[in-house]
């Protein structure tokens, strides 16, 4: 199945892209996507404990299972205001 | 581009008796002209913020006559941060999720201060020193609730809104990273409430 991954702020800078397409095995979780990305871009690994994640523009936990066509987002610590 | 919510969103609907009922209760206005003339209460986008417009976004509710207080807050781009001379900031946001976070903050305020209503606009893109990045207005029958709800809103934005500051200073640039956003973190929410009621 195919998903879109959105990256923001410094995560986007590290990966060099704000949006990535990824092929995943059925049953994959958000955490699986993150680990694959962290393998690809080692600098991301430092964010393991401080990121938030979202599916289809709703906050979601890393153990949530992904469905085909989902938009996954990884968010570094926020600094709005 | 500015993303705006229609007045009849889920967050607004939770307000019970004081909920936003839209144009049908404003005689002489069709729904279309109502939404065109009154800015929606929650928005994010690159347009400059205008305090008067967000105050107006709260002024048209059916129970507006019962209110005795409006409290407003503007967050400004500061020319210094952690010993650095700031040249300008660039704000980035995950806009659809930011709007949902704003709705959630509005719903939390409706739960904690049932008589208070919230309007909140956040800017994105490049902002110069002195420009406003966020504008908040709260309105309620008595000033205490409006003050508390306003302070609560800015504290919660900093905790859960997916928005980031990219700081450009003399000699470099850095992404500012504050709180790990977790809307279900009750400890963070209680801390925002303590600050609001201090």
Contacts between the chains, C-beta under 8 A, distances in Angstrom:
chain1	res1	chain2	res2	distance
A	6	B	94	7.0
A	8	B	92	6.2
A	8	B	94	5.9
A	8	B	162	7.0
A	8	B	164	6.4
A	9	B	92	5.8
A	9	B	164	3.9
A	9	B	166	7.0
A	9	B	175	5.0
A	9	B	177	7.7
A	10	B	175	4.2
A	10	B	177	7.1
A	13	B	175	7.4
A	50	B	177	7.4
A	50	B	180	5.0
A	51	B	180	7.3
A	52	B	162	7.6
A	52	B	180	6.0
A	52	B	181	4.4
A	52	B	182	6.3
A	54	B	94	7.3
A	54	B	97	5.7
A	54	B	162	7.6
A	57	B	94	7.1
A	57	B	96	3.9
A	57	B	97	4.6
A	57	B	100	6.7
A	58	B	97	7.1
A	58	B	100	6.7
A	59	B	97	7.2
A	59	B	181	7.1
A	59	B	182	7.4
A	59	B	183	5.7
A	59	B	184	7.9
A	73	B	94	6.0
A	73	B	97	7.2
A	73	B	162	7.9
A	75	B	94	6.7
A	75	B	162	5.2
A	75	B	181	6.1
A	76	B	164	7.0
A	76	B	175	7.2
A	76	B	177	5.5
A	77	B	177	4.0
A	77	B	178	5.4
A	77	B	179	5.7
A	77	B	180	5.1
A	77	B	181	7.3
A	78	B	158	7.3
A	78	B	159	7.6
A	78	B	160	7.2
A	78	B	161	6.1
A	78	B	162	5.8
A	78	B	163	6.0
A	78	B	164	6.4
A	78	B	177	7.9
A	78	B	178	5.9
A	78	B	179	6.0
A	78	B	180	7.9
A	78	B	181	4.8
A	79	B	158	7.5
A	79	B	163	7.1
A	79	B	164	5.3
A	79	B	165	4.6
A	79	B	175	7.7
A	79	B	176	4.0
A	79	B	177	6.0
A	79	B	178	4.3
A	80	B	91	7.4
A	80	B	93	7.3
A	80	B	98	7.7
A	80	B	122	6.4
A	80	B	134	7.2
A	80	B	157	5.2
A	80	B	158	6.2
A	80	B	161	4.4
A	80	B	162	7.8
A	80	B	163	3.0
A	80	B	164	7.2
A	80	B	165	7.5
A	81	B	75	5.3
A	81	B	133	7.0
A	81	B	134	5.5
A	81	B	154	5.9
A	81	B	157	5.1
A	81	B	158	4.7
A	81	B	161	7.8
A	81	B	163	7.6
